[in-house]
Amino acid sequence: MAVPIYQNPLYRPDPIYEQLLASLESERESKQKEVLREYCVYDLYFLAKYILGHWWLCWDPHKEFAEEIEKEINMELFLLHRGSCKTIIFNTSDSIRQYLKEPDQPIAIFCDLSKRAKWKLRPIRYQFERNATLKWLWREILWDEPEKESDTWTESELFLPGRPEGQEPSIGVYGLDAMPTSLHFPKIKGDDLVTDKTVTTAAQIGKSLDNYGSVRSSILMPTGTIQICGTIYDDGDLHRTMEDSAEYTVYKRPAEWTEIDDDGVKHHKTFWPVQFGPEKLAAIKRDPAVSIYIYSCQYLQDPVPEDENAYFQLKWFGRYNYEPWPKVRPGLNMFAAADLAISEKKTACETAIVVGGIDWNYELFIVHVAKGHWDAGAIVDNILDIQARYHPGIFTIEAENIQKTIMPFLRLKMRETGIFPNVDPRLPMGDKIAKGRSFQGRAKEGAVHLPAKGRGAAPPDWLPFTELQIRRFPKGKDKDVADSISLLCHQLDDQWRPATKEELEARAQEEYVPLEAAIGM
């Protein structure tokens, strides 16, 4: 086998392997095969770069990454930045290596969507169909012409000669949105279970969590191994949930970081200096389409830093220990607001109703959020339910929404139930950015509070999607909850805070009239 020579400035030779390949040129064919097969099975980096032809891989950082994958640790999570060649190594190369090593062990590859899963199999198919070196080394477990010889050779499943009897393919690819039935695998690889297409709403994030749970519980064999590789796209996504769970061995590498040596000198480091050096990363950060938050998620793998130019920042918001109503926060003046969207279609906007209360210091506490694809009758039922539970003094709804949609139903239901919310129909206040200014001003001053996470009672189920909308406002796809809080804040601008205990006592003293004065003595 000749030493491959690549005429590209990005190619970085590895002396140890070039010497190995050069020394094999004088060996007999059987010896070449013996050595190369050993390297392919136990050296993933060598297989990926020198046999499969991914010449742009570099010893630093890909050798270390490949060695970690070779450990085959069950429940290991690999988090790397976009463009780091993680799929080439983890998915394409290691799936081939796993088959070469144990051809009788079927492999399932999962990603976020079934239509994208087919793309994960294409480079694997290409290698089995076109790589002459691979076929020369493993004639006994590879087809010469797989399209003709294999029983099944499709965009989603490959049946290779080493496959055992059973329904499972040698290598199959599937999406979390359409999982296989009656198939069980001893080896599962999750590659890009999270993408920018699956974190646009809290519902999508929740669905990914549920579907992944089914993969582990129903498709992975009890003694099987599962490994996950991908990028963080949001603070609450599936990969972050895995990382925070402490169930997984986590291998995480950011695109850049700072090291401090023994002398206290700081050194700027990058994960892949050849392709993503300081200048390249600086250019990515200057891209107007890449916010600080996006960069911190997808390149630093740490979604904590927020964009200082964002409309809202979660660090502005106070936190309180949530308790179920009515214990949630005694002594508040309660108000409610609703952003209406009359539709039961899943693709339509949702109606959102927010309940909040202000204390004696004009601090706003969000105590309840409800949202859904409701028709007019369901909206009225939710308004009356919230009125009965939380007793808001004013229920604010934009005038054009209520008059055109629910007012006839609401008046009828109020008479039937005896529950009479004090509806305040407000005129529209311009675009969403203008509407949100009062909410933004309160939040900046730390005067808006959300339930705490990790302290006291469990946070309410409405907190994740509320935080998601707030953080992404006004660019996010869903804005219904943020719009309702904005409407609530405009209502509160006209309100007095509740009196403190001391003020109530002082007022009682001022109003007290002695008995002697009252009877004219």
C-alpha positions as CSV (number, residue, x, y, z in Angstrom):
1,M,0.0,0.0,0.0
2,A,1.5,3.3,-1.1
3,V,1.8,6.3,1.3
4,P,-1.0,8.7,0.4
5,I,0.2,12.2,-0.6
6,Y,-2.3,15.0,-0.5
7,Q,-1.5,18.3,-2.3
8,N,-3.5,20.6,0.0
9,P,-2.2,23.2,2.4
10,L,-4.6,21.9,5.1
11,Y,-3.2,18.4,5.0
12,R,-1.1,17.6,8.1
13,P,1.1,14.5,7.8
14,D,1.5,12.1,10.7
15,P,5.1,10.9,10.7
16,I,4.4,7.8,12.8
17,Y,1.8,6.5,10.2
18,E,3.7,7.6,7.1
19,Q,6.7,5.7,8.4
20,L,4.5,2.6,9.0
21,L,3.0,2.7,5.5
22,A,6.4,3.3,3.9
23,S,7.8,0.2,5.8
24,L,4.9,-2.0,4.6
25,E,5.7,-1.3,1.0
26,S,8.5,-3.9,1.0
27,E,6.5,-6.5,2.9
28,R,4.5,-9.4,1.3
29,E,0.8,-8.9,0.8
30,S,-0.2,-11.2,3.7
31,K,1.9,-9.2,6.1
32,Q,0.5,-5.9,4.9
33,K,-3.0,-7.1,5.4
34,E,-2.2,-8.4,8.9
35,V,-0.8,-5.1,10.1
36,L,-3.3,-2.9,8.4
37,R,-6.3,-4.9,9.7
38,E,-4.9,-4.6,13.2
39,Y,-4.5,-0.8,12.9
40,C,-8.0,-0.4,11.4
41,V,-9.7,-2.2,14.2
42,Y,-7.8,-0.7,17.1
43,D,-6.8,2.8,15.8
44,L,-9.9,4.7,14.7
45,Y,-7.9,7.8,13.7
46,F,-5.7,5.7,11.4
47,L,-8.8,4.1,9.8
48,A,-10.5,7.4,9.3
49,K,-7.6,9.3,7.8
50,Y,-5.5,6.8,5.9
51,I,-8.0,4.1,4.9
52,L,-11.2,5.9,4.5
53,G,-9.5,9.0,3.0
54,H,-10.5,11.8,5.4
55,W,-7.1,13.5,4.9
56,W,-8.0,16.8,6.6
57,L,-8.2,15.2,10.0
58,C,-5.3,16.3,12.3
59,W,-3.5,14.5,15.1
60,D,-4.4,17.5,17.3
61,P,-7.3,17.3,18.2
62,H,-8.8,14.2,16.4
63,K,-6.4,11.6,17.6
64,E,-7.5,12.1,21.3
65,F,-11.2,12.2,20.3
66,A,-10.8,8.9,18.4
67,E,-9.0,7.3,21.3
68,E,-11.8,8.2,23.6
69,I,-14.4,6.7,21.3
70,E,-12.3,3.5,21.1
71,K,-12.8,2.9,24.8
72,E,-16.4,2.1,24.0
73,I,-17.7,3.3,27.3
74,N,-21.4,2.8,27.7
75,M,-23.5,6.0,28.3
76,E,-20.7,8.3,27.1
77,L,-21.6,11.7,25.7
78,F,-19.3,13.6,23.3
79,L,-19.9,17.3,22.9
80,L,-17.9,19.1,20.3
81,H,-18.5,22.3,18.3
82,R,-20.0,22.6,14.8
83,G,-17.5,21.8,12.0
84,S,-15.2,19.7,14.2
85,C,-15.6,16.5,12.1
86,K,-17.3,14.7,14.9
87,T,-19.7,12.9,12.5
88,I,-16.9,11.7,10.2
89,I,-15.1,10.1,13.1
90,F,-17.9,9.1,15.5
91,N,-20.5,8.1,13.0
92,T,-19.0,7.2,9.6
93,S,-15.6,5.8,10.7
94,D,-16.4,4.2,14.0
95,S,-19.5,2.5,12.6
96,I,-17.3,0.9,10.0
97,R,-14.7,0.0,12.6
98,Q,-17.3,-1.5,14.8
99,Y,-18.6,-3.7,12.0
100,L,-15.1,-4.8,11.0
101,K,-14.3,-5.6,14.6
102,E,-17.6,-7.5,15.4
103,P,-19.6,-8.1,12.2
104,D,-22.2,-10.1,14.0
105,Q,-23.2,-7.2,16.2
106,P,-25.9,-5.0,14.6
107,I,-25.5,-1.2,14.9
108,A,-28.3,1.4,15.0
109,I,-27.5,5.0,14.3
110,F,-30.0,7.6,15.5
111,C,-30.3,11.3,14.8
112,D,-32.9,14.0,15.2
113,L,-35.1,13.4,12.2
114,S,-35.6,10.3,9.9
115,K,-35.1,12.3,6.7
116,R,-31.7,13.4,8.0
117,A,-30.8,9.9,9.2
118,K,-30.4,8.8,5.6
119,W,-27.7,11.4,5.2
120,K,-25.8,9.7,8.0
121,L,-25.7,6.4,6.1
122,R,-24.6,7.8,2.7
123,P,-20.8,8.1,3.5
124,I,-20.9,4.7,5.1
125,R,-22.5,3.2,2.0
126,Y,-20.0,5.0,-0.2
127,Q,-17.1,3.4,1.7
128,F,-18.5,-0.1,1.5
129,E,-19.3,0.4,-2.2
130,R,-16.2,2.3,-3.5
131,N,-13.3,1.8,-1.1
132,A,-11.0,-0.7,-2.9
133,T,-8.5,-0.8,0.0
134,L,-11.3,-1.7,2.5
135,K,-12.6,-4.5,0.2
136,W,-9.0,-5.8,-0.3
137,L,-8.5,-6.0,3.5
138,W,-11.8,-7.7,4.4
139,R,-13.1,-9.7,1.5
140,E,-14.7,-12.3,3.8
141,I,-17.1,-9.8,5.4
142,L,-17.6,-7.2,2.6
143,W,-19.5,-7.4,-0.6
144,D,-17.7,-6.9,-4.0
145,E,-20.9,-5.4,-5.4
146,P,-23.2,-4.8,-2.5
147,E,-26.0,-3.3,-4.6
148,K,-26.3,-6.7,-6.3
149,E,-25.2,-9.2,-3.6
150,S,-26.9,-7.8,-0.5
151,D,-30.5,-8.8,0.3
152,T,-31.1,-5.2,1.6
153,W,-29.0,-2.3,0.6
154,T,-31.1,0.9,1.0
155,E,-30.8,4.5,2.2
156,S,-31.6,3.4,5.7
157,E,-30.4,-0.2,6.2
158,L,-27.3,-2.2,5.1
159,F,-27.2,-6.0,5.3
160,L,-23.5,-7.1,5.2
161,P,-22.1,-10.7,5.0
162,G,-21.2,-10.9,8.7
163,R,-24.8,-10.1,9.8
164,P,-26.4,-12.8,12.0
165,E,-29.9,-14.2,11.5
166,G,-32.6,-11.8,12.6
167,Q,-34.5,-8.7,11.6
168,E,-31.8,-6.2,12.5
169,P,-29.6,-4.9,9.7
170,S,-25.8,-4.8,10.0
171,I,-26.1,-1.0,10.2
172,G,-29.4,0.9,10.3
173,V,-30.2,4.6,10.6
174,Y,-33.3,6.1,12.2
175,G,-34.8,9.4,13.5
176,L,-36.2,10.1,16.9
177,D,-39.3,11.3,15.1
178,A,-40.0,7.8,13.5
179,M,-38.4,5.1,15.5
180,P,-38.3,1.4,14.3
181,T,-40.5,-1.3,15.9
182,S,-39.6,-4.8,16.8
183,L,-35.9,-4.1,16.4
184,H,-33.4,-4.4,19.2
185,F,-29.7,-3.5,19.0
186,P,-26.6,-4.3,21.1
187,K,-24.9,-1.1,19.8
188,I,-26.6,2.3,19.4
189,K,-24.9,5.5,18.3
190,G,-26.7,8.8,18.6
191,D,-25.3,11.4,16.2
192,D,-26.8,14.9,16.3
193,L,-29.9,14.0,18.3
194,V,-30.2,17.8,18.7
195,T,-30.0,20.3,15.9
196,D,-31.2,23.9,15.4
197,K,-34.4,22.5,13.9
198,T,-35.4,20.7,17.1
199,V,-35.0,23.4,19.7
200,T,-37.2,26.1,18.3
201,T,-40.0,25.4,20.8
202,A,-40.2,23.9,24.3
203,A,-42.6,21.2,22.9
204,Q,-39.9,20.1,20.4
205,I,-37.3,19.9,23.2
206,G,-39.7,17.9,25.3
207,K,-40.5,15.5,22.5
208,S,-36.8,14.8,21.9
209,L,-36.4,13.9,25.5
210,D,-39.3,11.5,25.5
211,N,-38.3,9.8,22.2
212,Y,-34.8,9.3,23.3
213,G,-36.1,7.7,26.5
214,S,-37.9,5.2,24.3
215,V,-34.6,4.4,22.4
216,R,-32.9,3.5,25.6
217,S,-35.8,1.6,27.1
218,S,-37.2,-0.3,24.1
219,I,-34.6,-0.5,21.3
220,L,-31.2,-0.9,23.2
221,M,-30.7,-4.4,24.4
222,P,-30.3,-4.7,28.2
223,T,-26.6,-5.5,27.9
224,G,-26.0,-3.1,25.0
225,T,-23.9,0.0,24.7
226,I,-25.1,3.5,23.7
227,Q,-22.9,6.5,22.9
228,I,-24.1,10.0,22.0
229,C,-22.2,12.7,20.0
230,G,-23.4,16.1,19.1
231,T,-23.4,19.9,19.8
232,I,-25.4,21.9,22.4
233,Y,-28.0,24.2,20.8
234,D,-29.9,25.3,23.8
235,D,-29.6,25.4,27.6
236,G,-32.5,23.0,28.0
237,D,-31.9,20.7,25.1
238,L,-31.5,16.9,25.2
239,H,-27.7,17.1,25.2
240,R,-27.7,19.5,28.1
241,T,-30.1,17.4,30.0
242,M,-27.8,14.4,29.5
243,E,-24.8,16.4,30.7
244,D,-26.7,17.6,33.8
245,S,-28.1,14.2,34.7
246,A,-24.7,12.8,35.9
247,E,-25.6,9.5,34.2
248,Y,-23.2,10.0,31.4
249,T,-19.4,10.1,31.0
250,V,-19.0,13.4,29.3
251,Y,-16.2,14.3,26.8
252,K,-16.6,18.0,26.1
253,R,-14.3,20.2,24.1
254,P,-15.1,23.9,23.3
255,A,-13.8,25.6,20.2
256,E,-11.6,27.9,22.3
257,W,-10.5,28.5,25.9
258,T,-7.9,30.2,28.0
259,E,-5.2,28.3,29.9
260,I,-3.0,29.8,32.7
261,D,0.5,28.4,33.0
262,D,2.5,28.0,36.2
263,D,3.7,31.6,35.9
264,G,0.2,33.0,35.8
265,V,0.4,33.8,32.0
266,K,-2.8,33.3,30.0
267,H,-2.7,31.4,26.7
268,H,-5.5,31.4,24.2
269,K,-6.1,27.8,23.0
270,T,-8.3,26.5,20.2
271,F,-9.6,22.9,19.7
272,W,-8.7,22.7,16.0
273,P,-6.0,25.3,15.2
274,V,-5.7,24.3,11.5
275,Q,-9.4,24.8,10.6
276,F,-10.7,26.9,13.5
277,G,-7.9,29.1,14.7
278,P,-8.4,32.5,16.4
279,E,-9.0,34.4,13.2
280,K,-11.7,32.0,12.0
281,L,-13.4,31.9,15.3
282,A,-13.3,35.7,15.5
283,A,-14.9,35.9,12.1
284,I,-17.7,33.6,13.2
285,K,-18.3,35.8,16.3
286,R,-18.5,38.9,14.0
287,D,-21.2,37.3,11.8
288,P,-24.4,39.2,12.6
289,A,-26.4,35.9,12.3
290,V,-24.4,34.4,15.2
291,S,-25.4,35.9,18.5
292,I,-23.3,35.6,21.6
293,Y,-25.8,33.0,22.9
294,I,-25.6,30.9,19.8
295,Y,-21.8,31.0,19.8
296,S,-21.7,30.1,23.5
297,C,-23.9,27.1,22.8
298,Q,-22.7,25.7,19.5
299,Y,-19.0,26.6,19.8
300,L,-18.2,26.9,23.5
301,Q,-20.6,24.1,24.5
302,D,-21.6,26.3,27.4
303,P,-24.9,28.2,27.0
304,V,-24.5,30.2,30.2
305,P,-23.2,33.5,28.7
306,E,-26.1,35.5,27.2
307,D,-26.0,38.1,24.5
308,E,-25.6,41.5,26.1
309,N,-27.7,43.0,23.3
310,A,-30.6,40.6,23.8
311,Y,-34.0,42.1,24.5
312,F,-34.2,40.0,27.7
313,Q,-31.6,38.2,29.7
314,L,-32.5,35.5,32.2
315,K,-30.0,36.9,34.7
316,W,-32.2,40.0,35.1
317,F,-35.0,37.9,36.6
318,G,-35.4,37.3,40.3
319,R,-36.3,33.9,41.5
320,Y,-38.6,32.7,44.2
321,N,-39.3,29.3,45.8
322,Y,-42.4,28.1,44.0
323,E,-45.3,26.6,46.0
324,P,-48.6,25.4,44.6
325,W,-51.4,28.0,44.8
326,P,-52.5,29.5,47.2
327,K,-49.2,29.1,49.1
328,V,-47.1,30.4,46.1
329,R,-46.8,34.0,47.4
330,P,-49.2,35.4,50.0
331,G,-50.0,39.1,50.1
332,L,-49.9,39.8,46.4
333,N,-52.3,41.9,44.4
334,M,-53.3,39.6,41.5
335,F,-53.7,40.4,37.8
336,A,-54.0,38.4,34.7
337,A,-53.5,39.0,31.0
338,A,-54.2,36.9,27.8
339,D,-52.9,36.9,24.3
340,L,-55.6,35.2,22.3
341,A,-55.3,33.0,19.2
342,I,-58.5,31.2,18.2
343,S,-57.4,28.0,16.6
344,E,-57.0,24.3,17.4
345,K,-54.6,23.7,14.6
346,K,-51.1,22.6,15.8
347,T,-49.4,24.9,13.3
348,A,-51.2,28.0,14.5
349,C,-50.2,30.4,17.3
350,E,-51.3,29.5,20.8
351,T,-53.4,31.3,23.3
352,A,-51.4,32.2,26.4
353,I,-52.8,33.4,29.8
354,V,-50.4,34.7,32.4
355,V,-51.2,35.3,36.1
356,G,-49.0,37.6,38.2
357,G,-49.0,39.5,41.4
358,I,-47.3,42.6,42.7
359,D,-46.1,43.1,46.2
360,W,-45.7,46.2,48.3
361,N,-42.4,47.0,46.6
362,Y,-43.9,46.8,43.1
363,E,-42.2,43.5,42.4
364,L,-44.0,41.3,39.9
365,F,-44.2,37.5,40.6
366,I,-45.3,35.3,37.7
367,V,-47.3,32.6,39.4
368,H,-49.1,30.8,36.6
369,V,-48.9,30.4,32.8
370,A,-51.3,28.4,30.6
371,K,-51.2,28.1,26.9
372,G,-52.7,25.9,24.1
373,H,-54.4,25.6,20.8
374,W,-57.9,26.4,22.0
375,D,-61.2,27.3,20.4
376,A,-63.3,30.1,21.8
377,G,-65.1,27.8,24.2
378,A,-61.9,26.4,25.6
379,I,-60.4,29.9,26.0
380,V,-63.5,31.1,28.0
381,D,-63.2,28.0,30.2
382,N,-59.6,28.7,31.0
383,I,-60.3,32.4,31.7
384,L,-63.0,31.4,34.2
385,D,-60.9,28.7,35.8
386,I,-58.0,31.1,36.4
387,Q,-60.4,33.7,37.7
388,A,-61.9,31.2,40.2
389,R,-58.4,30.0,41.3
390,Y,-56.3,33.2,41.5
391,H,-59.0,35.9,41.8
392,P,-57.1,38.5,39.6
393,G,-58.5,42.0,40.2
394,I,-58.2,42.8,36.5
395,F,-58.1,40.5,33.5
396,T,-56.4,42.3,30.5
397,I,-57.1,41.3,26.9
398,E,-56.5,43.3,23.8
399,A,-59.7,44.9,22.7
400,E,-59.8,43.8,19.1
401,N,-59.1,40.2,20.2
402,I,-61.9,39.9,22.7
403,Q,-64.6,41.7,20.8
404,K,-64.0,39.7,17.6
405,T,-63.7,36.3,19.3
406,I,-64.8,35.4,22.8
407,M,-67.0,38.1,24.3
408,P,-70.4,36.5,23.5
409,F,-69.3,33.1,24.9
410,L,-67.7,34.8,27.9
411,R,-70.9,36.8,28.9
412,L,-73.0,33.6,28.6
413,K,-70.6,31.6,30.7
414,M,-70.3,34.2,33.4
415,R,-74.1,34.1,33.9
416,E,-74.0,30.3,33.9
417,T,-71.1,29.9,36.4
418,G,-71.5,33.1,38.5
419,I,-67.8,33.9,37.9
420,F,-67.3,37.4,36.7
421,P,-63.7,38.3,35.7
422,N,-63.1,42.1,35.5
423,V,-62.1,42.1,31.8
424,D,-60.1,45.2,30.8
425,P,-60.1,45.4,26.9
426,R,-57.0,47.3,25.9
427,L,-56.3,48.9,22.6
428,P,-53.4,47.5,20.6
429,M,-50.1,49.1,21.5
430,G,-48.0,48.8,18.3
431,D,-45.6,46.1,17.3
432,K,-44.3,43.4,19.7
433,I,-41.1,45.2,20.4
434,A,-42.9,48.3,21.5
435,K,-45.4,46.3,23.5
436,G,-42.6,44.6,25.4
437,R,-40.8,47.8,26.7
438,S,-42.6,47.9,30.0
439,F,-41.9,44.3,30.6
440,Q,-38.2,44.8,29.6
441,G,-37.9,47.8,31.9
442,R,-39.2,45.9,34.9
443,A,-37.0,42.9,34.1
444,K,-33.9,45.0,33.8
445,E,-34.4,46.4,37.3
446,G,-34.9,42.9,38.7
447,A,-38.5,43.6,39.4
448,V,-39.9,40.5,37.6
449,H,-39.6,37.1,39.4
450,L,-39.9,33.5,38.1
451,P,-39.9,30.3,40.0
452,A,-36.5,29.0,41.1
453,K,-35.0,25.8,39.8
454,G,-33.5,23.3,42.1
455,R,-34.7,24.8,45.4
456,G,-37.9,24.1,47.4
457,A,-40.8,22.5,45.6
458,A,-40.3,21.3,42.0
459,P,-40.6,24.2,39.5
460,P,-43.9,24.3,37.6
461,D,-44.2,22.6,34.2
462,W,-44.8,26.0,32.5
463,L,-41.4,27.4,33.5
464,P,-39.2,25.8,30.7
465,F,-41.3,27.1,27.8
466,T,-41.7,30.5,29.5
467,E,-38.0,30.9,29.9
468,L,-37.4,29.8,26.3
469,Q,-39.7,32.4,24.9
470,I,-38.4,35.2,27.1
471,R,-34.8,34.4,26.1
472,R,-35.6,34.4,22.4
473,F,-37.9,37.3,22.3
474,P,-38.5,39.0,19.8
475,K,-36.8,36.6,17.3
476,G,-38.2,33.4,18.5
477,K,-40.9,31.5,16.6
478,D,-43.2,31.5,19.6
479,K,-44.0,34.8,21.5
480,D,-47.4,34.2,23.0
481,V,-46.3,33.9,26.6
482,A,-43.9,36.9,26.3
483,D,-46.7,38.9,24.7
484,S,-49.1,38.1,27.5
485,I,-46.5,39.2,30.2
486,S,-45.9,42.4,28.2
487,L,-49.7,43.1,28.3
488,L,-49.8,42.3,32.0
489,C,-46.9,44.8,32.6
490,H,-48.8,47.5,30.8
491,Q,-51.8,46.9,33.0
492,L,-49.6,47.1,36.1
493,D,-48.3,50.5,35.0
494,D,-51.7,51.8,36.0
495,Q,-51.9,50.1,39.4
496,W,-51.0,50.8,43.0
497,R,-49.0,48.3,44.9
498,P,-50.7,46.7,47.9
499,A,-50.1,48.4,51.3
500,T,-47.6,47.0,53.7
501,K,-48.6,45.8,57.1
502,E,-47.1,48.9,58.7
503,E,-49.0,51.1,56.3
504,L,-52.3,49.4,57.0
505,E,-51.7,49.8,60.8
506,A,-50.8,53.5,60.3
507,R,-53.9,54.1,58.2
508,A,-56.0,52.4,60.8
509,Q,-54.6,54.8,63.4
510,E,-55.3,57.8,61.2
511,E,-58.9,56.7,60.8
512,Y,-59.4,55.9,64.5
513,V,-61.8,58.4,66.2
514,P,-62.0,58.3,70.1
515,L,-65.4,57.4,71.5
516,E,-65.6,60.7,73.5
517,A,-65.1,62.7,70.3
518,A,-67.6,60.6,68.4
519,I,-70.4,61.3,70.9
520,G,-69.6,65.0,71.3
521,M,-68.2,64.8,74.9
